[in-house]
Every structure is written in C-alpha cells, then in structure tokens.
Amino acid sequence: LYLRIAAELYLKRLVVGGFERVYEINRNFRNEGVSTRHNPEFTMLQLDEAYATYEEVMDLTEGLIRDVAMEVLGTAALQWEGRGIDLGPRFRRWKLEEAVRELNPGIAVADCRDREALAGHCARLGIHVKPGYGWGKLLLEIFEKTVEGTLVQPTFITHYPVEVSPLARESDTEPGITDRFELFDGGKEMANGFSELNDPEDQAARFRAQVEAKAGGDDEAMHYDADY
C-alpha cells in the first residue's frame, strides 16, 4: 500500500470517463524532505478540465486566487512575511530559461541546453550535481537556487524542460520543453499546472526515463506506472 502523492491519477480517470471538469480538495503525502517550505503531509486543491490548455488554466488559477483574496480579505493587496504582495495586477508570465539568464548574466543562451556548461555553472554556484542529471534538471536546479526566492510578486514561470515534467505535454514548437507553468509569490511555489500529455507511447518513454533516473540516484523520480 502507498500513501498518494496527489489526487491526479484518480481525477484523470474521471475525465477519461466523461466528467469534463473535476476538482478535489485533498490530502497528500510526500517524502521530499521537511523544511519551512515543505511538509510531508499537506492539503491542496487539484482541478482538471478536458480540452483546456495550460494557458487557460493559468487564467483560471489567477482569477481563483484573486477572487478568494477579495472574498476572504476584502482586498487584493496583502502583507505576507513582512512583504507586500499585490494580487490585483495581471500576474507576470516568464519563461524559466529567460528568468535564469536574467538573474545569472554569466549564463549564455547556448549554455541553457548544454549539460556540461550548466554543470560548470552549478559548480560555481555551489549546487550539488548528480551524474544522472541532464540539462533540464540542471537548469531547474539553477532556477531554484538563484531565481525562486526573488519572486515576491505573483509570477507564472513557464516552459519547463521535459526532463523535470514527466506528465506534461511537450511543446509543438520547442523540442525538449513542455506546456507547463508554476506560480510563485512571496518567494514560494503556490501552484503547478500543465497541458496534459495524452500520447501513451510518449508517456511510457517518460516513465522509463524516470526509472533510469531513480536507479541513478534521483530520489524524486517516479516508478513505472503501467496502469496509468
């Protein structure tokens, strides 16, 4: 028996079964470590909508958060951990690679798809690198080290690498990149969403890559889920 890490697979079964818009406020259990930003047992809201793209889900997420703030607090401007956050203006949308390069001027455009170049930048930044990490994982590591904590105002980070997005649909125009977003404010991640990967052969290949990553020492990589 396993404690679930998300409601995702169960909600998706409902979508496949014909329920085109579903959600659940649910309990989840994850062993990614305990810190001031992570708890192994937590509650989250998950929703799935048939035919919607990740851009439409970004619009929905932004509207939901703003409306809840207005309903509960009576204002879209709030103070959190001593910092002012304004949920009123349209949330910024920023590609992950562009955010990394803006806050790390020493990283060139060509470096962002070069595993060896990124490994060198990680060494300079004091980021531990495991042998199985590809360029996508290294790019995310640099983002988390140098960018994430600076995102005080609501910001959607988009265009995550395939390597770190095993369930997200690959972009039609940018190989190696997915149609995915994460929302940050107050320097913390608040939401994650993506256009659904619905190609079973692609999904099987992604799961095989996850198995290889787990064998290579990646503690967050998933098992192969043949049923899914």
MODAVEN-V585547 format. One record per backbone hydrogen bond with DSSP energy under -0.5 kcal/mol. NH is the residue of the N-H (numbers start at 0). CO is the residue of the C=O. If there is no record, write none. Layout:
BEGIN
nh:co
NH:CO
NH:CO
END
This chain:
BEGIN
nh:co
9:6
10:6
11:7
12:8
13:9
14:10
15:11
16:12
17:14
18:13
19:17
21:47
23:45
25:23
25:43
27:41
28:3
29:39
34:37
37:34
41:27
43:25
45:23
45:43
47:21
49:19
51:48
56:52
57:53
58:54
59:55
60:56
61:57
62:58
63:59
64:60
65:61
66:62
67:63
68:64
69:65
70:66
71:67
72:68
73:68
73:69
74:68
77:75
77:84
79:82
82:79
84:77
86:75
86:84
91:153
93:155
95:157
98:94
99:95
100:96
101:97
102:98
103:99
106:103
107:105
111:107
111:108
112:109
113:110
114:112
117:113
118:114
119:115
120:116
121:117
122:118
123:119
124:120
125:121
125:122
126:121
127:125
132:129
137:133
138:134
139:135
140:136
141:137
142:138
143:139
144:140
145:141
146:142
147:142
149:146
150:146
150:147
151:149
154:183
155:91
156:154
156:181
157:93
157:155
158:179
161:175
163:160
164:161
167:164
168:194
170:176
176:173
177:159
178:168
179:177
180:192
181:156
182:190
183:154
184:187
185:151
186:150
187:184
189:182
190:182
192:180
194:178
196:166
197:195
199:197
202:198
203:199
204:200
205:201
206:202
207:203
208:204
209:205
210:206
211:207
212:208
213:209
214:210
215:211
216:213
217:212
218:216
220:217
224:222
225:223
END
